[in-house]
């Protein structure tokens, strides 16, 4: 019992420290006036207006950028009031300018509303069908919108970085900088994977990232933060895998940071991708299927605790400070994201899952066909004995379990999956990577058999 309480105390202390850090960085970057970033915000608004709310990055790959949310992020950055920094970063309003704002609307259930000027130049609240945050940002910067909207349900932990970057760059400059960082992280991760786990694992991770549009993610202010957390956490794990004493604390911290910066995009990648690395490293020394399944289950529970506690803590702090009834709104929002309207929505969900699955099975075939063509791998025509077949299954059960995580997420958040399929498909990075590892292990077993038979 004492050991358990000691462990719990460590998690509580770590969580308190994280909350202090989160609030501190949000506070510090809310102290400078929005006038410093006004020029780059106005320039960003014009760029987004040219691109539209949903910008097609690649017709060939059918990749679109969710400019809806990027416009909201830019809007929020400008709407910070440095004369009241704590209230500003806790509420994270959009369309707020103390000189023109006349009223503020609370965070409400469903998709965040947009406010746009009508034919007479009067601000009006748009319905979901006319959702236009890109137009809203442009009109707000032109002084046409006097209605602010609170968006307090998330931490918006990306704001300290983006608000500072907006001092020096507009949105296009930030995208270029993000792309450079993404490239550098990709190269370094591939180097560490090759060094620690072998060339084949590095190729698998690299291929999976590329096929899920990794480099296109750098174009998105919305999705970049969670990918950066995933890449950095994988790199740190590879660098210190033998020195990390409590891997579950590591996942707890990753989960808290993920929730802090995430916009409910593809958070599971910060759990699954480091898990792949951790299990692959441990399998070099020991094959114990039950042990690794227990590690996956425990790490998943700890990760979800870290993610959920961080999220709930924002609602509690907000309600304690401002009596905004945010807990009730946030819970209603969760129920909204998980609901299914009718049988047709179930069919729509199954359609999306089918597209995700078929696309990535195709990616698996393409990957191994390419490797066979360039003779990186060779299929050995050897009958695998029952014992070895059993060993193969046990070796790959952990990776297969991790691979199924996206489908659990998609099913649980059905509404979110249907409405935001243009970016949630990237959760399939987990499935693609896991299945490629399972097939890669088959080649290794066949090679071992061939050696034994000789």
Rosetta blueprint (number, residue, H / E / L):
1 X L
2 X H
3 X H
4 X H
5 X H
6 X H
7 X H
8 X H
9 X H
10 X H
11 X H
12 X H
13 X H
14 X H
15 X H
16 X H
17 X H
18 X H
19 X H
20 X H
21 X H
22 X H
23 X H
24 X H
25 X H
26 X H
27 X H
28 X H
29 X L
30 X L
31 X L
32 X L
33 X L
34 X H
35 X H
36 X H
37 X L
38 X H
39 X H
40 X H
41 X H
42 X H
43 X H
44 X H
45 X H
46 X H
47 X H
48 X H
49 X H
50 X H
51 X H
52 X L
53 X L
54 X E
55 X E
56 X E
57 X E
58 X E
59 X L
60 X L
61 X L
62 X L
63 X E
64 X E
65 X E
66 X E
67 X H
68 X H
69 X H
70 X H
71 X H
72 X H
73 X H
74 X H
75 X H
76 X H
77 X H
78 X H
79 X H
80 X L
81 X L
82 X H
83 X H
84 X H
85 X H
86 X H
87 X H
88 X H
89 X H
90 X H
91 X H
92 X L
93 X L
94 X E
95 X L
96 X L
97 X L
98 X L
99 X L
100 X L
101 X L
102 X L
103 X E
104 X E
105 X E
106 X L
107 X L
108 X L
109 X L
110 X L
111 X L
112 X L
113 X L
114 X L
115 X E
116 X E
117 X E
118 X L
119 X L
120 X L
121 X L
122 X L
123 X E
124 X E
125 X E
126 X L
127 X L
128 X H
129 X H
130 X H
131 X L
132 X L
133 X H
134 X H
135 X H
136 X H
137 X H
138 X H
139 X H
140 X H
141 X H
142 X L
143 X L
144 X L
145 X L
146 X L
147 X E
148 X E
149 X E
150 X L
151 X L
152 X L
153 X L
154 X L
155 X L
156 X L
157 X L
158 X L
159 X H
160 X H
161 X H
162 X H
163 X H
164 X H
165 X H
166 X H
167 X H
168 X H
169 X L
170 X L
171 X H
172 X H
173 X H
174 X H
175 X H
176 X H
177 X H
178 X H
179 X H
180 X H
181 X H
182 X H
183 X H
184 X H
185 X H
186 X H
187 X H
188 X H
189 X H
190 X H
191 X H
192 X H
193 X H
194 X H
195 X H
196 X H
197 X H
198 X L
199 X H
200 X H
201 X H
202 X H
203 X H
204 X H
205 X H
206 X H
207 X H
208 X H
209 X H
210 X H
211 X H
212 X L
213 X L
214 X H
215 X H
216 X H
217 X H
218 X L
219 X L
220 X L
221 X H
222 X H
223 X H
224 X H
225 X H
226 X H
227 X H
228 X H
229 X H
230 X H
231 X H
232 X H
233 X H
234 X H
235 X H
236 X H
237 X H
238 X H
239 X H
240 X H
241 X L
242 X L
243 X L
244 X L
245 X L
246 X L
247 X H
248 X H
249 X H
250 X H
251 X H
252 X H
253 X H
254 X H
255 X H
256 X H
257 X H
258 X H
259 X H
260 X H
261 X H
262 X L
263 X L
264 X L
265 X L
266 X L
267 X L
268 X L
269 X H
270 X H
271 X H
272 X H
273 X H
274 X H
275 X H
276 X H
277 X H
278 X H
279 X H
280 X H
281 X H
282 X H
283 X H
284 X L
285 X L
286 X L
287 X L
288 X L
289 X H
290 X H
291 X H
292 X H
293 X H
294 X H
295 X H
296 X H
297 X H
298 X H
299 X H
300 X H
301 X H
302 X H
303 X H
304 X H
305 X H
306 X H
307 X H
308 X H
309 X H
310 X H
311 X H
312 X H
313 X H
314 X H
315 X H
316 X H
317 X H
318 X H
319 X H
320 X H
321 X H
322 X H
323 X L
324 X L
325 X L
326 X H
327 X H
328 X H
329 X H
330 X H
331 X H
332 X H
333 X H
334 X H
335 X H
336 X H
337 X H
338 X H
339 X L
340 X L
341 X L
342 X L
343 X H
344 X H
345 X H
346 X H
347 X H
348 X H
349 X H
350 X H
351 X H
352 X H
353 X H
354 X H
355 X H
356 X H
357 X H
358 X H
359 X H
360 X H
361 X H
362 X H
363 X H
364 X H
365 X H
366 X H
367 X H
368 X H
369 X H
370 X H
371 X H
372 X H
373 X H
374 X L
375 X L
376 X L
377 X L
378 X L
379 X L
380 X L
381 X L
382 X L
383 X L
384 X L
385 X L
386 X H
387 X H
388 X H
389 X H
390 X H
391 X H
392 X H
393 X H
394 X H
395 X H
396 X H
397 X H
398 X H
399 X H
400 X H
401 X H
402 X H
403 X H
404 X L
405 X H
406 X H
407 X H
408 X H
409 X H
410 X H
411 X H
412 X H
413 X L
414 X H
415 X H
416 X H
417 X H
418 X H
419 X H
420 X L
421 X H
422 X H
423 X H
424 X H
425 X H
426 X H
427 X H
428 X H
429 X H
430 X H
431 X H
432 X H
433 X H
434 X H
435 X H
436 X H
437 X H
438 X H
439 X H
440 X H
441 X H
442 X H
443 X H
444 X H
445 X H
446 X H
447 X H
448 X H
449 X H
450 X H
451 X H
452 X H
453 X H
454 X L
